Amino acid sequence: MFIGFLPYVIAIFIVTGLFILLIDAKMYKKEKQKKEHKTALILAWLNIAFGLGSFLANWIYNSFIW
């Protein structure tokens, strides 16, 4: 079994995505900064998608290929 840094990377992607989504995006929306709000939403969802995609790819690799 490989013990590396991938679980930490996955957790960081998901946590930072949630942080951006819950804190930054709401702050920008409250201050009526449309471009920053849209950018924060895009970055948040990309972080969450990368985290979940990495988790899924790692699970598939460990379950079926390795």
PyMOL commands that set and color helices and strands:
alter all, ss='L'
color gray80, all
select helices_A, chain A and resi 6-30+34-65
alter helices_A, ss='H'
color red, helices_A
deselect
rebuild
show_as cartoon
